Amino acid sequence: MLKKFPALYLLAIVGTTIVIPAQAGVQRAFVASYGLNSNTSFNCDIAHPCRQFLAAVTVVNPDGEVVALDTAAYGAVTLTQSISLTAAPGAYAGITAFTGANGVTIATPGVNVVLRGLTINSQGGDAGILMTAGAKLSIENCVISNFSISGSQFNQKGVLVQTAATVRMVNTLVRDSDIGIQLEAGASANISGSKFIGNTYGIFAFNSLNGTVTTAAIYDTMVAQGVIGIYAFAFASTATARIEIVRSIISNYNEGVRVESQDGNLASASIRKSMVTESGLYGLSQSGNSSTMTSYGSNTLTNNFSNFNGIHLTASPQ
């Protein structure tokens, strides 16, 4: 038996508009040497890839990814949402930072960025990766090189993080730059299985922001050839800079590991199960009344002009 509905009720049903939220983009987009940036109309799908990262990132949902399909240069890019940029296995995915510019720029609060398998090279650029805002940055299986200009006074950096983000670097090569990686303003980094070669400063934990702690934990990593290998420097009254080094090799620097504090702030370095060798001045160097250098008995310090400068603490292996 059919039920009868009032006419007004039927009109209300007919007049109802069902709204389905529009999808902002796609989960995965692609770039290729043969792609076209105009293929954003196809969402840079695998059959219609875009040519550059800067086009493909515009069609991807937050937490999506852009994949480089083949060997090519894919251009500098600014990332404004959580996203992954990755190269397909065996593909060279290049980014060049030209004069006054950066390779990858991240400046949006709260974003999580993953960079995997990229090669970032400088042609006069300021930084390979610049992060001034964001939550997390993962750098995996990348090569970052040549961020150095004669007379630049260490203005060029392979990686520069200027915000309290969590940074993870795994199996990455950073070479021939003024500073390999510089961490500031409460950034916290874990660096493992990586190589820093030919950088004036290899790994630099610097803090001049009161009330914050900048840290770098370094594992199974090689740092070689330059002025200071690994450096913790606090430069504000309530700022802290801290580095921890485990199972790593630091060689052929004027100073292998340096810790320094000014204005009553706190800076500390600890090193264990590691080798510091071939230092032109000091293997381990401490400066400032509120800085501490701790060397565990499991370290090897050899062939340095002097193993120690300043005050250092020794501790049993733990």
Buried (B, 14 or more C-beta within 10 A) or exposed (E): EEEEEEEEEEEEEEEEEEEEEEEEBBEBBBBBBEBBBEBBEBBBBEEBBBBBBBBBBBBBBEEBBBBBBBBBBBBBBBBBBBBBBBBBEEBBBBBBBEEEBBBBBBBBEEBBBBBBBBBBBBEBBBBBBBBBBBBBBBBBBBBBBBBBBEEEEBBBBBBBBBBBBBBBBBBBBBBBBBBBBBBBBBBBBBBBBBBBBBBBBBBBBBBBBEEBBBBBBBBBBBBBBBBBBBBBBBBBEBBBBBBBBBBBBBBBBBBBBBBBBBEEBBBBBBBBBBBBBBBEBBBBBBBBEBBBBBBBEBBEBEEBEEBBBBEBEEEEEE
